[in-house]
Amino acid sequence: MKINPFELERYFAKYEFAARYLLSCSDCEAVTMAELLELADPETRQLWEKLALGYTDSWGHPLLRQAISEIYQNIDAAQVLVAVPEEGIFLLMNALLAPGDHIICMVPGYQSLYEVAQSIGCEVSAWQPIEEQGWHFDVTQLETLLKPNTRLIVINFPHNPTGYVPSRDDFEELIKFARQHNLYIFSDEMYRFLEIDPNTILPAACELYDQAFSLFGLSKSFGLPGLRIGWIASKNQAILGRISRLKDYTTICASAPSEILAIIAVRQRQHIIAKQLKRIRHNLTVLDKFFAEYTDCINWQRPRGGSICFPRLLIPQNADEFCKDLVHDAQIMLVPSNLFKFGSQHVRIGFGRENLPTVLARFADYLSQRFR
Ligand SMILES: Cc1ncc(COP(=O)(O)O)c(C=O)c1O
């Protein structure tokens, strides 16, 4: 198998633990072990204390799958397969696609959502947004991207990197389109429940459509990326079975301690996510002030959900060069838009971390010194 390097991950590998100030992370503030264990109920505390470090059930711990299924309407534990989130993308694409298939994928986007399909020998068409309309992805455009061999639409709401969330009507139109043309949907919902306005939370795609696969996990909304726990939920159990057989060639099963900690987290999801969302809302007010003050340097479309936004640089330098200078001169890491296959005029700013106000202030100083 030949696959291009994952540019974003390579970039993080270079800078994440070398740069002092991270301003592009997509995950929320990490929950500590002590905080999480505080939230254990008597059953999960016992599971934790008596845990033997053997192999685990390949589909995921039964109590974990049960707790996960309760996040959804009309999805039961048998319709949930536990996998590392990134692994879920890799396995699902390999289970669904064959060389010569065509897929439609949102661009800009998280690279593996189209790169894995390309490595299989699929053709990829980019579904692109309209920046000036708050990064609106127009569902009526999908018709123009359709081909006789289209098999799959890949979506990701709240969207990495723009923070876009469609209206309920648009989302239902999209599902209707997939149903009419007999297409699978892969719905990456890693930032679900981080919608800024709770009235805009969409149903999971797997709740609305039998041929949809919803990916979710603990890395973003929960602030638990170190557990490496995610899952795919779908009513299509035949394909889930195919994914589980491929998983025998990747991780086989999840880490035993991670699964127990994940049961605690999923059972306490309301509490954990509410805390993350509170921080995000606060950080957004800090960003509002920053963008109002720096209109000569940078311009944003305020995100509707998630922990990231994708502002446009208005300075006389491209994003790639600017980010190199920034990390070199001020130790601040920002991700340029070429890593999302989207020109070189945007950068991704993450606002899920506690230190956002401090790092943003340093970034503001840097802009002032260099461009004013
Ligand atoms: C949209 C999206 N999907 C999937 C993932 C993969 O999650 P993980 O890194 O926890 O495997 C990420 C991580 O950045 C993401 O942004």
PDBQT file of the ligand as one rigid body, heavy atoms in Angstrom, charges set to zero:
ROOT
HETATM    1  C1  LIG A 401     -11.961  15.603  11.961  1.00  0.00    +0.000 C 
HETATM    2  C2  LIG A 401     -11.083  14.630  12.700  1.00  0.00    +0.000 A 
HETATM    3  N1  LIG A 401     -11.326  13.319  12.595  1.00  0.00    +0.000 NA
HETATM    4  C3  LIG A 401     -10.566  12.416  13.214  1.00  0.00    +0.000 A 
HETATM    5  C4  LIG A 401      -9.489  12.789  13.987  1.00  0.00    +0.000 A 
HETATM    6  C5  LIG A 401      -8.625  11.733  14.598  1.00  0.00    +0.000 C 
HETATM    7  O1  LIG A 401      -8.715  11.682  15.985  1.00  0.00    +0.000 OA
HETATM    8  P1  LIG A 401      -7.555  10.983  16.817  1.00  0.00    +0.000 P 
HETATM    9  O2  LIG A 401      -6.345  11.829  16.586  1.00  0.00    +0.000 OA
HETATM   10  O3  LIG A 401      -7.978  11.027  18.225  1.00  0.00    +0.000 OA
HETATM   11  O4  LIG A 401      -7.373   9.588  16.309  1.00  0.00    +0.000 OA
HETATM   12  C6  LIG A 401      -9.185  14.148  14.122  1.00  0.00    +0.000 A 
HETATM   13  C7  LIG A 401      -8.024  14.592  14.918  1.00  0.00    +0.000 C 
HETATM   14  O5  LIG A 401      -7.531  15.680  14.784  1.00  0.00    +0.000 OA
HETATM   15  C8  LIG A 401     -10.019  15.097  13.472  1.00  0.00    +0.000 A 
HETATM   16  O6  LIG A 401      -9.799  16.418  13.563  1.00  0.00    +0.000 OA
ENDROOT
TORSDOF 0
